[in-house]
Amino acid sequence: ESRVEDLPMYALVTRFEAELAARQPDLVIIPGAHDLHWDHVLVHRAVLAALRRSTCDILAYATRLPAGSAPPAPTCIVDISSVIDRKVAAVAEHASQLPSGFAETRREHARILGHTHGVAMAELFEVVRITL
């Protein structure tokens, strides 16, 4: 097992190319380009490279940056009310990497974003590519 940052970029791209070819998705959601986690940035770059010949749609999670930094405005707002329990459960799977109780804060975060953007519970994305 290797850490993402320990792998050469070409190895990450090759791995993602194989995974994407096997699945042929219509939509791929990736970490945002401005994420603070270096491994998320590497995954963002590698997946974009792996999708260079693809025609699938690509969304990136809108990333919150430290005070004083301005990420790109979200260009896609999705009401996640029907899947919020699944999202919280998925985040909870990473408990070893997060402070106690963090997963449940995602529910309130989605509620606040939803209120701000006119839906019940929201997830924000940057549109990287939409094909018609």
C-alpha positions in Angstrom: 0.0 0.0 0.0 1.3 3.5 -0.9 0.3 7.0 0.0 -1.0 9.0 -3.0 1.8 11.5 -2.6 4.5 8.8 -2.8 3.4 7.7 -6.3 4.7 9.3 -9.5 2.0 11.3 -11.3 2.2 9.0 -14.4 1.4 6.0 -12.1 -1.7 7.8 -10.7 -2.9 8.8 -14.2 -2.4 5.2 -15.5 -4.4 3.8 -12.6 -7.2 6.2 -13.0 -7.3 5.6 -16.8 -7.8 1.9 -16.2 -10.5 2.5 -13.6 -12.3 5.0 -15.7 -12.1 2.8 -18.9 -13.6 -0.1 -17.0 -16.5 2.0 -15.7 -17.0 4.5 -18.6 -18.9 7.0 -16.4 -21.1 9.8 -17.6 -20.1 12.0 -14.7 -17.0 12.1 -12.5 -16.8 14.1 -9.3 -13.3 15.0 -8.2 -11.7 17.0 -5.3 -11.5 20.7 -6.0 -8.3 22.2 -7.5 -7.9 24.5 -4.5 -8.2 21.8 -1.8 -5.9 22.2 1.2 -5.1 18.5 1.3 -2.1 17.8 -1.0 -3.3 14.3 -1.8 -6.7 15.7 -3.0 -4.9 18.1 -5.3 -2.9 15.2 -6.7 -6.0 13.2 -7.3 -7.6 16.2 -9.0 -4.7 16.6 -11.4 -4.4 12.9 -12.1 -8.1 12.3 -12.8 -8.2 15.3 -15.1 -5.2 13.9 -17.0 -6.9 10.5 -17.1 -10.1 12.0 -18.5 -8.3 14.1 -21.2 -9.8 11.9 -24.0 -13.1 11.3 -22.3 -16.4 13.2 -23.0 -17.9 12.6 -19.6 -19.0 15.5 -17.4 -16.7 16.6 -14.6 -17.6 18.4 -11.4 -15.2 19.3 -8.6 -16.2 19.8 -5.0 -16.3 23.5 -4.2 -13.5 24.0 -1.7 -13.5 26.2 1.3 -10.2 28.0 1.7 -8.7 29.8 4.7 -9.8 33.3 5.5 -8.5 35.8 3.0 -8.5 33.3 0.1 -11.3 33.3 -2.4 -12.1 30.0 -4.2 -14.0 30.1 -7.4 -17.7 30.6 -6.9 -19.8 27.4 -7.1 -21.3 26.9 -10.5 -23.4 23.9 -9.7 -25.7 23.6 -6.6 -27.3 20.2 -5.9 -30.0 19.6 -3.4 -28.7 16.6 -1.4 -31.7 16.3 1.0 -32.5 12.8 -0.3 -29.0 11.5 0.3 -27.8 13.4 3.3 -27.9 10.3 5.6 -25.7 8.4 3.1 -23.3 11.4 2.9 -22.9 11.6 6.7 -22.4 7.8 6.9 -19.8 8.0 4.2 -17.9 10.8 5.9 -18.1 8.8 9.2 -16.2 6.0 7.5 -13.1 8.3 7.7 -13.4 8.7 11.5 -9.7 8.0 12.0 -8.8 11.1 10.0 -11.4 13.5 11.4 -12.3 15.0 14.8 -15.0 13.3 16.9 -18.4 14.3 15.7 -17.2 15.8 12.4 -19.4 13.6 10.2 -22.6 14.9 11.8 -21.5 18.5 11.3 -21.8 17.9 7.5 -25.6 17.7 7.9 -25.7 21.2 9.4 -23.2 22.5 6.8 -25.5 21.2 4.0 -28.5 22.8 5.7 -26.7 26.2 5.9 -25.5 25.9 2.2 -29.0 24.9 1.2 -30.5 27.9 3.0 -28.0 30.2 1.3 -28.7 28.7 -2.2 -32.5 28.2 -2.0 -32.7 24.4 -1.5 -33.2 22.2 1.6 -29.6 20.8 1.8 -26.9 21.7 -0.7 -23.6 20.4 -2.0 -21.6 22.9 -4.1 -19.5 22.1 -7.1 -17.4 23.8 -9.7 -18.3 22.7 -13.2 -15.0 21.6 -14.8 -16.6 20.2 -18.0 -20.1 19.7 -19.2 -20.6 18.0 -22.6 -23.9 18.3 -24.4 
